[in-house]
Amino acid sequence: MQSAKTDPKMVSILGATGSVGQSSLDMIAAAPERYQIHALTAHSNVKALAQAALAHDAKFVAIGDETLYAELKDLLSGHAIELAAGEQGLLEAASRQTDIVIGAIVGAAGIRPTMAALQAGNQVALANKEALVCAGDVIMAEAKRQDLRILPVDSEHNAIFQIFEEANIDEIDEVIITASGGPFRQWSLDAIERATAEQALKHPNWDMGAKVTIDSASMMNKGLEVIEAHHLYKISQDKFSVVVHPQSAIHGLVRYSDGSLLAHMGAPDMCIPIAHCLAWPERASAPTKRLDLVTLGQMTFEAPDLVRFPCLRLALEAMKHGGNLPNIMNAANEVAVAAFLAGNITFGGIPRLVEAVMDKMAEQGCLPVSDLDLVLEVDREARGYARDHLPHLCH
Ligand SMILES: NC(=O)c1ccc[n+]([C@@H]2O[C@H](COP(=O)([O-])OP(=O)(O)OC[C@H]3O[C@@H](n4cnc5c(N)ncnc54)[C@H](OP(=O)(O)O)[C@@H]3O)[C@@H](O)[C@H]2O)c1
């Protein structure tokens, strides 16, 4: 652990080859006197992982896909770096003692590594929203047990973190999460149904990995974020709302009972929340984009349209229903997004598949999220249903 104020913080990044992982590496490289890399992981992008390990002098590197271990070993031969592979390798990377672990794996694959980092007593800065969506109760309970605060990297949650007055939690009337509306904000339902992957991957404001970009286009991302926020901030579901704000200048707002509405603003640049988490509880200068209010000129706000964006409706229903329905919904969505990107279903097929799996599994009753094994079992089962149902939607 950090022994003196002047020592650099040791940082591990799970999902170092992704969009958040790379932005995190950039922020760390910009302040070597403050941060040093300990462990890095990736799933299959072995070359980028090896390159990052060398560039950032990593001490421990793990590749999720075990078949790539030999290649990783070759790429890093002659360097004093400990190597590992497979799920055990990822869990070890997460468990190594550091000052901060950045959880930037995409999807439910991030659940176990996030838990492992917390169980080892590491401070976690979490971008991987699916971990909280699927296993929020278990993960938050572990953070509490370890007396650790999960630092939110997601820009909306990081914004709320900065304006959320814990001491006045009973006086919070509303937490508002903003949404850009994505590339299809002004499209008709019919046009959205037929949107191509190329169109869905063109986000107007944010440069992100493929899965979260598709989720943004369907607005499932906003639904996942509301569920994530519900776990992080422990206030009742009916106090959360979503407002479409196409300029992405305000990322989150908190309304207090005295009428004050606090907003957090910044450029749409993931480096800002990452820099905030790295320096927390202090603040430190970082080479992030600056929001110029005069250039911005104006801000607009709209209500989300749950008819054109049924994924947001489904996520809000899953949150309201509770239990493991968000877990089921997330698994179905991951299968649906992969099928859409592979060209097997239409964009409109994404919510249809998610709804079909939620309906099917809800028939069996939704269990509380009591332990991680159950979460992963439900995830597997929901993926199975989703894959079985896919042929009904293939074009
Ligand atoms: N990108 C953003 O601006 C942004 C903003 C807010 C929140 N988030 C959230 O942050 C998370 C990461 O997003 P991203 O856009 O950075 O994703 P991304 O660019 O797709 O990167 C995902 C990372 O996870 C690794 N990974 C993928 N599958 C894995 C598996 N099965 N096991 C272990 N590692 C695996 C990838 O390794 P390989 O490269 O080897 O595949 C990569 O390092 C997501 O949950 C997303 O919702 C992202």
The ligand as an SDF file (V2000), in Angstrom:
LIG
                    3D

 48 52  0  0  0  0  0  0  0  0999 V2000
  -15.3900    3.2680  -23.1870 N   0  0  0  0  0  0  0  0  0  0  0  0
  -15.9520    4.1860  -22.4290 C   0  0  0  0  0  0  0  0  0  0  0  0
  -15.8400    5.3790  -22.6870 O   0  0  0  0  0  0  0  0  0  0  0  0
  -16.7390    3.7740  -21.2060 C   0  0  0  0  0  0  0  0  0  0  0  0
  -17.3500    4.7570  -20.4280 C   0  0  0  0  0  0  0  0  0  0  0  0
  -18.0060    4.3760  -19.2750 C   0  0  0  0  0  0  0  0  0  0  0  0
  -18.0860    3.0510  -18.9050 C   0  0  0  0  0  0  0  0  0  0  0  0
  -17.5160    2.1220  -19.6930 N   0  0  0  0  0  0  0  0  0  0  0  0
  -17.6080    0.7140  -19.2880 C   0  0  0  0  0  0  0  0  0  0  0  0
  -16.2850    0.2330  -19.0830 O   0  0  0  0  0  0  0  0  0  0  0  0
  -16.1800   -1.1190  -19.4880 C   0  0  0  0  0  0  0  0  0  0  0  0
  -15.0940   -1.2330  -20.5580 C   0  0  0  0  0  0  0  0  0  0  0  0
  -15.5190   -0.4900  -21.6810 O   0  0  0  0  0  0  0  0  0  0  0  0
  -14.5500   -0.2480  -22.9320 P   0  0  0  0  0  0  0  0  0  0  0  0
  -15.2960    0.6340  -23.8480 O   0  0  0  0  0  0  0  0  0  0  0  0
  -13.2050    0.1810  -22.4470 O   0  0  0  0  0  0  0  0  0  0  0  0
  -14.4890   -1.7200  -23.5400 O   0  0  0  0  0  0  0  0  0  0  0  0
  -13.5070   -2.2820  -24.6540 P   0  0  0  0  0  0  0  0  0  0  0  0
  -12.8430   -1.1710  -25.3700 O   0  0  0  0  0  0  0  0  0  0  0  0
  -14.2720   -3.2690  -25.4400 O   0  0  0  0  0  0  0  0  0  0  0  0
  -12.3830   -3.0380  -23.7860 O   0  0  0  0  0  0  0  0  0  0  0  0
  -12.7230   -4.1320  -22.9920 C   0  0  0  0  0  0  0  0  0  0  0  0
  -11.5180   -4.6610  -22.2490 C   0  0  0  0  0  0  0  0  0  0  0  0
  -11.9320   -5.8450  -21.5660 O   0  0  0  0  0  0  0  0  0  0  0  0
  -11.1400   -6.9700  -22.0310 C   0  0  0  0  0  0  0  0  0  0  0  0
  -12.0210   -8.1370  -22.1140 N   0  0  0  0  0  0  0  0  0  0  0  0
  -12.9930   -8.3830  -23.0250 C   0  0  0  0  0  0  0  0  0  0  0  0
  -13.5780   -9.5590  -22.7870 N   0  0  0  0  0  0  0  0  0  0  0  0
  -12.9530  -10.0860  -21.7110 C   0  0  0  0  0  0  0  0  0  0  0  0
  -13.0770  -11.3190  -21.0150 C   0  0  0  0  0  0  0  0  0  0  0  0
  -13.9760  -12.2480  -21.3700 N   0  0  0  0  0  0  0  0  0  0  0  0
  -12.2620  -11.5310  -19.9700 N   0  0  0  0  0  0  0  0  0  0  0  0
  -11.3570  -10.6100  -19.5900 C   0  0  0  0  0  0  0  0  0  0  0  0
  -11.1680   -9.4290  -20.2220 N   0  0  0  0  0  0  0  0  0  0  0  0
  -11.9700   -9.1860  -21.2680 C   0  0  0  0  0  0  0  0  0  0  0  0
  -10.6370   -6.5600  -23.3920 C   0  0  0  0  0  0  0  0  0  0  0  0
   -9.4730   -7.3070  -23.7510 O   0  0  0  0  0  0  0  0  0  0  0  0
   -9.1190   -7.5450  -25.3220 P   0  0  0  0  0  0  0  0  0  0  0  0
   -8.7510   -6.1970  -25.8650 O   0  0  0  0  0  0  0  0  0  0  0  0
   -7.9950   -8.4900  -25.2890 O   0  0  0  0  0  0  0  0  0  0  0  0
  -10.3580   -8.0960  -25.9470 O   0  0  0  0  0  0  0  0  0  0  0  0
  -10.3560   -5.0760  -23.1610 C   0  0  0  0  0  0  0  0  0  0  0  0
   -9.1530   -4.9090  -22.4870 O   0  0  0  0  0  0  0  0  0  0  0  0
  -17.5840   -1.5180  -19.9810 C   0  0  0  0  0  0  0  0  0  0  0  0
  -18.2800   -2.1240  -18.9490 O   0  0  0  0  0  0  0  0  0  0  0  0
  -18.2300   -0.1840  -20.3230 C   0  0  0  0  0  0  0  0  0  0  0  0
  -19.6310   -0.2180  -20.2100 O   0  0  0  0  0  0  0  0  0  0  0  0
  -16.8340    2.4440  -20.8180 C   0  0  0  0  0  0  0  0  0  0  0  0
  1  2  1  0
  2  3  2  0
  2  4  1  0
  4  5  1  0
  4 48  2  0
  5  6  2  0
  6  7  1  0
  7  8  2  0
  8  9  1  0
  8 48  1  0
  9 10  1  0
  9 46  1  0
 10 11  1  0
 11 12  1  0
 11 44  1  0
 12 13  1  0
 13 14  1  0
 14 15  2  0
 14 16  1  0
 14 17  1  0
 17 18  1  0
 18 19  2  0
 18 20  1  0
 18 21  1  0
 21 22  1  0
 22 23  1  0
 23 24  1  0
 23 42  1  0
 24 25  1  0
 25 26  1  0
 25 36  1  0
 26 27  1  0
 26 35  1  0
 27 28  2  0
 28 29  1  0
 29 30  1  0
 29 35  2  0
 30 31  1  0
 30 32  2  0
 32 33  1  0
 33 34  2  0
 34 35  1  0
 36 37  1  0
 36 42  1  0
 37 38  1  0
 38 39  2  0
 38 40  1  0
 38 41  1  0
 42 43  1  0
 44 45  1  0
 44 46  1  0
 46 47  1  0
M  CHG  2   8   1  16  -1
M  END
$$$$
